[in-house]
Amino acid sequence: MKNNGKVPVTVLTGFLGAGKTTLLNYILTENHGQKIAVIVNEFGEVGIDNQLVVGADEEIFEMNNGCICCTVRGDLIRILHDLKERRNDRDGMDLNFDRVVIETTGLADPGPVAQTFFVDPELSEYYHLDSIVTLVDTYHVHEQLNKSHEAQKQVAFADVLILNKVDLVDEKHIKSVIQRLKKMNSTARIERAMQSNIDLNKILNLYSFDLDKKLEIVPDLLNDDHHHHHHHDDDVKAFVLRSEKPLSLPKVEAWMNSLLAELGPQMYRYKGIFHIENLDKRVIFQGVHMLFAGTADREWKKDEKRVSEMVVIGTDLDEQWFQEQFNNCVSA
């Protein structure tokens, strides 16, 4: 667990019927010793279900198991600020919590939720986006991905993909799902679950969003079945850019600014570790759509190969063109 003093936030997403509410109930009732504030981004009168949220006139509910539940009928940024203020108000009601879980509606693009933590400096100083967890209905996922662009986006944004309902399908079906998801998002970790039951250590306190650990990029994942015509032609795809030569920071910044102005809306997630010339520290780079941030990380280890790697996940993007542009960022 990364102890940076900030409140960790987990975004829970997934298509309709994937089992998000079941997983949320499991998180809230499991004996994990944490007090969790839950924000439910739904459009109905009741945020989660009648067993969890009773009465829709109030915005914040104190649960018997020590969890707080908010139904977002207003602005997410306003809700997060309100939670922050009430948590810090020691003179008033002590609304203390250890982490925040945001459950999005099944039809939602999780991108704007993630962007919240880039847009507002005060929130980014107080909260830390731990990871985006996408629940997948393994039984119906092929059909959902074929029909729904939102379902594809939910896969694209994920740091963790939970294959739920694996007990309803055979191993051949599961392998076909895994192969398809890896082509869409090569960096997300894939876990299996039945009835949304999963070891919470696999989805909480990961800090995978800001790449604390070096990207575990396996290029072969993108080449599986490469020469074989695949039945599915998803809009969302992932590819990896690499350079073993040091990059020029001004060139990288200039490229990213022009790139995002032109293709930002099509770039759902992009993240990487850069080797910048005359800099002994790794530069961590990540973004969502047109919002991005670059920060200096730890120093390169003596026996560590200094390689720049960047994963881009999006739609209608030319991989060859991206690699050529990336190569142009090499220091002269």
Protein Blocks (a to p, Z undefined) as FASTA:
>chain_A
ZZehpacddddeddehilmmmmmmmmmmpcghpacddddddfbfblkbmklpgcjkbmbd
cdfkopacdddfbdfklmmmmmmmmmmmmmlccdddfbdcddddfkbcfklmmmmmmmpm
mlmmmpccfbdcddddfklmmmmmmmmmklmmmmmmpmbdcdehklmpcfklmmmmmmmm
mmmommbccdddeehiacfklmgoklmmnomaacdddfklmmgoklpccfbdcfbdcddd
ddfbdcdfklmmmmmmmmmmmmmmmmmbgcdddddehiabdcddddehjbccdddddddd
fklccddddddddehiafklmmmmmmmmpcZZ
